[in-house]
Amino acid sequence: MARKGIVVGGAGGIGQAIVEAAIQGGDEVIVLDRGPGSCGHFVACDQSDPASVEKAFAAIDEAFAGASPDWMVATASISRRHGVLDADPATILELLKVNVLGTALVAQAAGRRMRDARGGTIVVITSIAAAQAWQNESFYCVTKAAQAALVQALAVELGPYGVRVNAVGPGPVDVTSRDMVSTRNDGQVMSDIIRRTPGRRLAAPHEIADVALFLTRTTWVNGQTLYVDGGYLASGMLE
């Protein structure tokens, strides 16, 4: 029997790779995003808007004929370029609203349904930025660390109902996103990142998708952030 899954932010980037892999694996997938993607059942949703999330999950209930989703992967986030002392309140609030509030809203909506069904799994795509400061993206790092903390809180409270919650923390990925800062396309920046990564390359989107879907299937991993970075965080002094 096909599993029922949701990918928030599944219209592009890592999210689209997860949708494609899940469909290939036989799952029925609903994509929540602001704009339509190339595959999956699309439902319009702005995760930072509580009313939009409520409407989207009502549509999911109808599409799944009242059944709870078996899994949800939340990938939608934004980044902005700013210095830690220069970031204006509007930028900080935008990052918090989309990355923290938005992730919390979709996790709550899915988590309530999984709690009532006494089973399911949620995966949040966070970042190595949850564990390490990035220059000129400081408040993006703050939101990613908040996502990792949210995952632990959800795992603790939902675990007794048979619901597991984990996170994937990618390093730099070879993918274009409309909501990530343009400096990630800077050739010198990317060369420095590749040099520091022991594998000497960026991740392919499908490599992150593989891990996210693994976490939707495994049965005894809960409250963890699994960093998938080709060894980037392990790298110290370089020649």
C-alpha positions in Angstrom: 0.0 0.0 0.0 1.4 3.4 -1.0 2.4 5.7 1.8 0.9 9.1 2.0 3.5 11.9 2.2 3.7 15.7 2.2 6.6 17.8 1.1 6.5 21.4 2.2 8.5 23.5 -0.2 8.5 20.7 -2.7 8.2 22.8 -5.9 11.9 23.3 -6.3 15.4 22.6 -4.9 15.9 19.9 -2.3 12.2 19.6 -1.8 11.6 18.7 -5.5 14.3 16.1 -5.3 12.5 14.6 -2.3 9.1 14.6 -4.1 10.6 12.9 -7.2 12.4 10.2 -5.1 9.3 9.5 -3.0 7.1 9.1 -6.1 9.6 6.9 -7.7 9.5 4.8 -4.5 5.7 4.4 -4.8 4.5 7.0 -2.4 1.5 9.3 -2.9 2.9 12.8 -2.4 1.2 16.2 -1.9 3.4 19.3 -2.5 2.8 22.4 -0.4 4.4 25.5 -1.8 3.7 29.0 -3.0 4.1 28.0 -6.6 3.4 24.8 -8.4 6.1 22.2 -9.0 6.7 19.7 -11.7 5.4 16.6 -10.0 3.1 15.5 -7.2 -0.3 16.8 -6.2 0.1 20.5 -5.7 -1.6 22.6 -2.9 -0.9 26.3 -2.6 0.5 27.2 0.8 2.4 30.0 2.5 3.7 28.3 5.6 4.2 31.6 7.4 0.5 32.4 7.2 -1.6 30.4 9.7 -4.8 30.7 7.6 -3.0 29.4 4.5 -1.6 26.4 6.5 -5.0 25.6 7.9 -6.6 25.8 4.4 -3.8 23.7 2.9 -4.2 20.9 5.5 -7.9 20.9 5.0 -7.2 20.2 1.3 -4.8 17.5 2.3 -7.5 15.9 4.5 -9.8 15.8 1.5 -7.1 14.4 -0.9 -6.2 11.7 1.6 -9.8 10.9 2.2 -9.5 11.8 5.9 -6.4 9.6 6.5 -3.5 11.0 8.4 -0.2 11.4 6.4 2.4 8.8 7.0 5.2 11.3 6.7 5.9 15.0 6.1 9.2 16.6 5.1 9.4 20.4 5.8 12.0 21.9 3.5 10.8 25.5 3.0 13.2 28.2 4.3 14.7 31.5 3.2 18.0 33.3 3.8 19.1 36.9 3.6 22.5 38.5 3.4 23.2 40.7 6.5 25.8 41.5 9.1 25.0 40.4 12.6 25.1 44.0 13.8 23.5 45.5 10.8 20.4 43.3 10.2 17.3 45.4 10.4 14.3 44.2 12.4 12.3 43.6 9.3 14.9 41.2 8.0 15.1 39.3 11.3 11.4 39.1 11.6 11.0 37.8 8.0 13.5 35.0 8.7 11.9 34.1 11.9 8.4 34.2 10.4 9.2 31.9 7.5 11.8 29.6 8.9 10.7 29.2 12.5 7.0 30.1 12.7 6.3 28.6 9.3 8.1 25.3 10.2 6.3 25.2 13.5 2.9 25.7 11.9 3.2 22.9 9.4 4.7 20.6 12.0 1.8 21.3 14.3 -0.7 20.6 11.6 0.9 17.3 10.6 1.7 16.4 14.2 -1.9 16.7 15.4 -3.1 14.4 12.6 -0.3 11.9 13.3 -0.9 12.0 17.1 -4.6 11.2 16.6 -3.6 8.4 14.2 -0.9 7.2 16.6 1.8 7.1 14.0 3.8 9.0 11.5 7.1 10.8 11.0 8.1 14.4 10.4 11.5 15.4 9.0 12.7 19.0 8.9 15.4 20.1 6.5 17.6 22.4 8.7 21.3 23.0 7.8 24.9 22.8 9.1 24.2 26.5 9.8 22.3 25.2 12.9 25.7 24.1 14.3 28.1 26.6 12.8 28.0 30.4 12.3 28.0 31.6 8.7 29.4 35.1 8.1 26.7 37.5 6.7 23.9 35.1 7.3 23.8 35.2 11.1 20.1 35.2 11.7 19.6 32.5 9.1 21.8 30.4 11.4 19.7 31.4 14.4 16.5 30.1 12.6 18.2 26.9 11.6 19.3 26.3 15.2 15.7 27.0 16.3 14.4 24.4 13.8 16.8 21.8 15.4 15.5 22.7 18.8 11.9 22.4 17.6 12.6 18.9 16.3 13.7 17.8 19.7 10.7 19.3 21.4 8.3 17.7 18.9 10.1 14.3 19.3 9.7 14.4 23.1 6.0 15.3 23.0 4.9 13.2 20.1 7.0 10.1 20.8 4.5 8.6 23.2 2.0 8.6 20.3 4.2 6.7 17.9 5.3 9.8 16.0 9.0 10.4 15.3 10.5 13.7 14.4 14.0 14.2 13.1 16.0 16.7 11.0 18.5 16.6 8.1 21.2 19.2 8.2 22.7 19.5 4.7 25.9 21.3 3.9 26.2 23.2 0.6 24.1 21.6 -2.1 24.4 22.0 -5.9 20.9 23.4 -6.4 19.4 26.8 -7.2 16.7 28.2 -4.9 14.8 31.4 -5.4 14.9 32.2 -1.7 18.6 31.7 -0.9 21.1 34.5 -1.0 23.0 35.2 -4.2 26.4 34.9 -2.5 26.0 31.1 -2.7 26.4 31.5 -6.4 29.7 33.4 -6.0 32.4 31.4 -7.6 35.1 32.2 -5.0 32.8 31.4 -2.1 31.9 28.0 -3.7 35.5 27.2 -4.4 36.4 27.8 -0.8 33.5 25.6 0.4 34.5 22.8 -2.0 38.1 23.1 -0.8 37.1 22.7 2.8 34.8 19.7 2.1 36.7 16.4 2.3 34.8 15.0 -0.7 35.9 18.1 -2.7 32.4 18.7 -4.2 28.9 19.9 -3.4 26.1 17.5 -2.5 23.6 16.6 -5.2 20.0 17.2 -4.3 19.2 13.5 -4.5 21.8 12.7 -1.8 19.8 14.9 0.7 16.5 13.4 -0.5 17.8 9.9 0.1 18.6 10.7 3.8 15.3 12.5 4.3 13.3 9.5 3.0 15.5 7.1 5.0 14.3 9.0 8.2 10.7 8.6 7.1 11.2 4.8 7.1 13.5 4.0 10.0 11.7 3.1 13.2 14.0 4.0 16.2 15.7 7.3 15.3 14.0 10.2 17.1 14.9 13.8 18.0 18.1 13.8 16.0 19.7 16.1 13.5 21.7 14.1 10.9 24.2 16.3 9.2 24.8 15.4 5.6 27.7 17.5 4.5 30.4 15.3 3.0 32.5 16.0 6.1 32.4 19.8 6.0 31.7 20.2 9.7 34.5 17.8 10.5 37.1 19.7 8.6 39.5 21.7 10.7 43.0 23.0 9.6 43.6 22.7 5.9 46.9 22.7 4.0 
